[in-house]
Structure formats: C-alpha cells, structure tokens
Amino acid sequence: MPTSEDVSTKDPAAVQNRSAVRSLLRLWPYVRPVRVRLFSAAFVAVLASSLALVFPLVLKWMVDGPIAEGDTGGIWRGALYLLLLGILEAVLFGLRRWLVARPLAGVEAAMRADLYRHLQRLPIAFHDRWPSGQLLSRGTTDLMLLRMFLAFPLTFLLVNGTTILVGFLILLMQEWTLGLVLLAPVVPLVILCSVFEAKYSLVARKAQDQVGDLTTVVEESVLGVRIVKGFGRHRSQALAFRALAERLRGTELGKARLLAGIWALIMVIPEVAIGAALVLGTVQVADGHLSTGTLVAFLSTALALRWPVESMGFLLAMSQESATATERYFEVMDAKEETADADAGGGGGGTVLGKESDGLRFEGVSFRYPDAEAGSVPVLTQVDLHIRSGETMALVGATGSGKTTLTALVPRLHEVTGGRITLDGDDIALMPRQRLRELVSVAFEEPTLFSATVGDNVRMGAESADEAALLRALDVAQADFVQDLPHGVHTEVGEQGLSLSGGQRQRLALARAVVGGPRFLVLDDPLSALDVHTEALVEAALRRVLDETTALVVAHRPSTVMLADRVALISDGRITAVGTHHELLRDNAEYAWLMSGADAETGSRSGAGCDEGSDTGAESVERSMG
C-alpha cells in the first residue's frame, strides 16, 4: 500500500526551512471575498480585548478614590462601571463569533469544491500514484483545521499581540520600573517560541500524513470487506490498522510533549516576572514611592495579560498545523492538470472532425508510464493500426501485452509518448477533451458504478439521453433484470454497485457505453463476467450497435472475437499480426494458442504441426465454432 512517504513532496529539511506565514498567505484568494467581515471581526475582538485593560484603571480609581475616602456611593458606581464593561465585552465577543461563522463556512466549502474539481482534471497517472486516503484527509481533516485557524488562531494572534502591546504601554505609563521587570522575559520567550515552531512543524506534518495513511487503510478495508471476510483476514487487517494507529498515537504524544513544554515555559517565566514585580511594587508602596491603587492597577493589568501571553504557545501550535494543512492542500492543487487542449482558444467543443471517414488510426504510437524508470522498456512500441470507419476491430493478446493500455490512449486517459492517434484524420492530442469524450465511449473490464440510480449510472455515458435511449441501451446490454429491481431504473444501486452481481454491473457499464450512440466505441473485454447464455444474447444485440460505429474491442474469448470484422494481435507492446479471425487461426501459432486455451507447450506443438496438416489447436477452435 502506498503511504505518505510515497507521495509527499516535502522532506524534513524543506518542512523545517519553510515559512509558515508564506504558506498561510496562499489562503488569501479564498479569504479575499470575505475580508471585510473578517477584518470587522478582528476589530471587534481587539476592542473587546482592550476593554479588559480598562478594568484595572477602574480599580485604581476605586482604590485611590472612593475606597480610600470611604465613599460608599462611589464604590457602588465603580462596581456598576465594571459590570457594564463586562457585559459590553461579552456582547463584542459574541458579535465577533457571528461575523466569522457564515463566511468561513463558505471559504471551507469553496476550497473543498475547488479540490474536488481539480481532482477530476488530474491525469490518471496522479491517481495511480496517490493513496485515496491521503486525498480524503486533505479534503476533510485539513480543511477543517484551516477553517478553525481562520476563525480563532488567526484573529487571536492579532488580538493577543495588540493586547500585549497596549497592556505593556499601560504598565510602563503606570510605573516604568515595574514595567521593565515584566518586559525582561520577552527575549527568552521569543527564542523559545522560534525553537518550538521549528520542531512542531516537523511533527505536525508527520501526524497529518499518518492520518492520511490511516484513512487509506480504513477505506480499503471497507471496500474490500468481502475479501477480508472471505479469507478470514480480519485479524491481520486489525493488526495492520493497530500498528498504524500506534504510530500515529506516538506522533501525537510527541506533539503533546512539545506543546506541554512550551506552554509550561510560557506560563512559568511570566509568573516569575509578575512575582518579582509584586515584591518590588510592595516595597515601593511601603516606602511611599507608589500608591496602593497604582500597584493594584499594575498587578491587575499584568494578570489581564497572562492569558494573551500564555495562549501564544497554543495559537502558534494551531498556526503550525494550519500551515502544514495548507501545504498539504496545495500539494494536490499544484499538481499539473491534464495538458491543455492545443486549440482550446479556437472553438472549444465545436471542433469538427475531418471530412474523410478515415476511422481510428494509431500511427507509430509508443507509450511509457510517467513514473516509469528512465531507460525502461516502453509498454507500447511503434504501434501502427488502422480501424476503418464503421469497422469493428478485435484486439487480442496475452496478459500484460498492452491491450488495456492501448485502449486507454484513445479517450486520452493517458497521453501518448510517441506517435499519434487520429479520429477521421484529426489528431486527438489537438482535440478538446470534452469533444473527444463525446465522440469516444468506453466500457472497462472492471465495471464501476456510483451511489446513484440505475438510470443516472447509465446516463453518465450521455447526460442528455432520453427514456427511450436509456431503455434501448439496457436492451442491448440485456439488462432486463433492472425491471425486477424495487424501483426499476430509479433504484439506487449503492456504493460501487455491490448490491448487484458482477455480471449485472458489467451489463450496466456496457449500457452506459452505448446509450449515446457513440461514433467511436472502445470496449475492454466487456463480457468477461457474463455466463455463456447471457453472453450470446448480449452479443446478438451488440452487433446492431457495432454496425453503426467504429469499434475497438479487447477480446479473450472466440465468441467475442467473432463480433469483429478483423483481429489485431498484440504481443509485447507491438502489433504483430492483423487479419480476419480465420486467417490468424490458420497462419499465426500464437493467436491459435490464445484462442484454443492450451498451455504454452501445447501451443508450440500446435504451431509446429500447422505446416504438417495435423489436427492443430486452430482447427479445433474452428470446428468448435462451427
């Protein structure tokens, strides 16, 4: 199973040296539309926090005034001032919460929508390389962290910073000597926070990547639960999950230790400074150099600054996690989408194919997977193949010969690395993808259905297909079982369509491929899961569709081959023979062996005996097919 180490582009040194601020600034395009409300919320929060610094000034007035003079009315008036300040502070903090809740939910929704849209446009090679759990965690856990950061830490880093600055100015104005005592820990605290930030960024990234790995295991276990239960592997799967969970637990404990350490230091050092200021202030009051009210106000202000100072460690930790989440999000968003259409600016989906009905051509096509090692043997080499307009070509070859890869090149699920493919004379690389995929319809060997109705699944092949076209497609695929479902074509098939049998899923996938009456049809062994009787019915109905289109059909069975006008034999990534089924049976030993189902040794003897007029595998196949 691929893990975070296989897909992450960040090494520890890069993570340590990156700037959290620079990473978080990449969120600005999403924040810009709601900046007015966010700035308003920040201003309201600063105002509310500043009110806490007014409390000590009221206390100073009360101690040096009404309390010292025994003015009961003044004491009650001071208590009323404090009550009103408290109510106003609470209202302002409530207003801040209201200001940020709605827009930040919109920011999260916009980022999630962009991520999903981008994932649909990334090449197949990207999805082959990235574990799905890593992508899920970026679209869920990471985006939740970013919303929390914009709602709380971002605002309160500004609020607490402003409060600390204003508070220290008030302290210095009240008694500068005591203010300097409280300022003494600033330098060591800054150094400690810098060291903490560097270490925490590494462990935060590690933890978030491990969450992605854990998500992948859970998803695979749920989707593969039939295999797990069928082979009695629940214990080994549980052990594998436990190992990953323990690894994540260890990382989280490391995070907790770092956070506990920095928080302890941030709390202890200011407390020591406050204690020293208290002793020094008491001596000054005793000497008559300082009023009691001033000392009370000074200490109240210092205590009011405790939370803004102590919370910096927590806010920095959340900021680091959010910076890591931002990096992980943009690692996916920065991945290059499928290459832009060369003529996208010159007509888009209105591109018209060449006037000549030239069919489908492969001209010197070569292909190597993007992540293949340099110098490795290409999967396909110099493939030349012409499927005439209106013709059906069967593609036959041994396992691993390149059949599926070749069919994936036609709808540009992968890009050719050499040569070109043309549809009626037009290079598909110069054709807008949307137009190409309207012209070419595909059905893969492994049928994939979605959590939707039967009708919605089939209409993915042609969104505009009406009810009559839908029923015709189901008839071609011999999917009459749909009528027996609880709600017919409106029945939900569930995740992956696992409530249906393999043959039923394959028939719906075939219906999806033919529902739009495509001009070009690519079928990758579409009947492999059908029983022989159903297969015969599907083939009979499919002939009508193939008569009206240009088709390339990957085939393993002689009965499927018989749907084709001609057959192409592919071996080791090359087209080695093209002809009719009977021609290749007579003249090509490898093809005769593939069609007979004999082992390699028997196939070799059959090929040798073909020239001697003996009873070969080819003759056996021909006799069996009448």
Secondary structure, 3 states (H helix, E strand, C coil): CCCHHHHCCCCHHHHHHCCHHHHHHCCHHHHHHHHHHHHHHHHHHHHHHHHCCHHHHHHHHHHHHHHHHCCHHHHHHHHHHHHHHHHHHHHHHHHHHHHHHHHHHHHHHHHHHHHHHHHHHCCHHHHHHCCHHHHHHHHCHHHHHHHHHHHCHHHHHHHHHHHHHHHHHHHHHHCHHHHHHHHCCHHHHHHHHHHHHHHHHHHHHHHHHHHHHHHHHHHHHHHCHHHHHHCCCHHHHHHHHHHHHHHHHHHHHHHHHHHHHHHHHHHHHHHHHHHHHHHHHHHHHHHCCCCHHHHHHHHHHHHHCHHHHHHHHHHHHHHHHHHHHHHHHHHHHCCCCCCCCCCHHHCHHHCCCCCCCCCEEEEEEEECCCCCCCCCCCCEEEEEEEECCCCEEEEECCCCCCHHHHHHHCCCCCCCCEEEEEECCEEHHHCCHHHHHHHEEEECCCCCCCCCEHHHHHHCCCCCCCHHHHHHHHHHCCCHHHHHCCCHHHCECCHHHCCCCHHHHHHHHHHHHHCCCCCEEEEECCCCCCCHHHHHHHHHHHHHHHCCCEEEEECCCHHHHCCCCEEEEEECCEEEEEECHHHHHHHCHHHHHHHHCCCHHHHHHHHHHHHHCCCCHHHHHHHHCC
